[in-house]
Amino acid sequence: MLNIVVCDVDNKFLDTLEEKIKDYLSRNPNLKFQTLRFLNAESLLEKDISDIDIIFMGVQLQTMTGIDAATILRQKSEHFILIFVSNFIEYAPLGYQVNASRYIIKDQLEQFFAEAMTTALSELELHSNKINLKFVGYAEKEISIDEIIYMESNLHKVHFKLTNSDRSLYLYGTLNGMQNKLAQDHFVRIHQSYLVNLKHLINAKNYKATLTQGIELPISQNLFSKVKQRLLTYKTSI
């Protein structure tokens, strides 16, 4: 799921921007996305942005500038792609100080929007093997998807078993939520309580999953055939 924020004081401009996003992403019907709309910076700053991928930000935002808002957002996360949209070219140099990918003048949106989106999606693809998660005890932590062996759900918590850590990392959430956040072609649900990284799944036999590091986990009877098929498909694709 691609999560995109649009933030500006001009409602009509946000209509235009959201329509352009929809039209552009309709070229890839397999890419799921949603846009979140904000008319002021304060509302955006109150939001958990750990799952936000792209932010389109205006510059004049009532009580503060988009530059100031972006400075605060960057303290929360470096993950998102930032694109400024403004009537004021003089703010452009400041935009790049907060690691903006693009600075587009509003009346040139038609000319530069597609290129900005293409670049943003390309950058996200480059970082697609990394994910930022808010584990309990961490404001935000970046981990590689490849280092996740499996996730276990227990009492509204998702525990992570990682290749390079004996420490128990967990966050509040559900396995369904994690499946939506992660690349689903890399993970398979083997049980109501377990979501396994196919990279670390060695074998599925006798309703048991054998994983790297000698780990064994149960496979639900109703999921066993699907797990075996997913494992076979994954192995033939690498």
Phi, psi and omega in degrees: 000124177268121182253121185237130176258137169239127185224117179194157181280346185264106182300318182294323177294322178296324174303312180298316182295315179296323178295320178294320177298314180299313181298317182295313185283346177293345177294336179242087185296343180275352181268113178275140180209162172216149176249142176243132191248133179225134179263355177209158183289327184301317180296320179294319182294339179279347186274147169287116185256014184298336180255011180275133183259318182226136175236121169265118189237128170286171181258315178269104186237058176062263189276349178209163177276160175296332177296313179296318179297317180295326177299318179291318180296324179294335176289337179273325184201142172257001189288321191283152172273128183252126178233118178273141174231121191206159171272356191242102182293335185294344179274353186305314180300325179291329180301321182284346175289340176253028173061044175287141177282321181214156173229108187250129172286135189303319182284001174248014183301317181302324185283324190246356185297309184301318179296321179295319179292319179300316179296318181298314180293325177296316179296321179295323178295322178298330182255015186293342178276000178244149177218140177261125182230149180261082175289151175298126183098354178232139173296315175193140182225132177267129176230158175276137178299326181296336182275355175279117176278308176201167175236143180235132179263133180204114175054054177066016175241147174245116180265139183249129170258116184249156183291328190249022182209131173271350181286139179280117176251135179212160176220164177275126181166198181228160176293327176300318178297320179290324177299322179290329183280326186266163175293114189290341178283355178258348186231150179223137176278119181256348187195159177305331185255356187228134172237121191246141174281120182301334178299331184253005178270114184271316185204154174230110186208140178053041178060030175228141176257126175261123183245171174299162183065021176071020182277136173237135179227151179285146173248131178296144180301320183287347179254353190300311181298319180295319180297315180297319179293318179297320179295317180296316180298319181294315183294326180282348182265353183249000000 
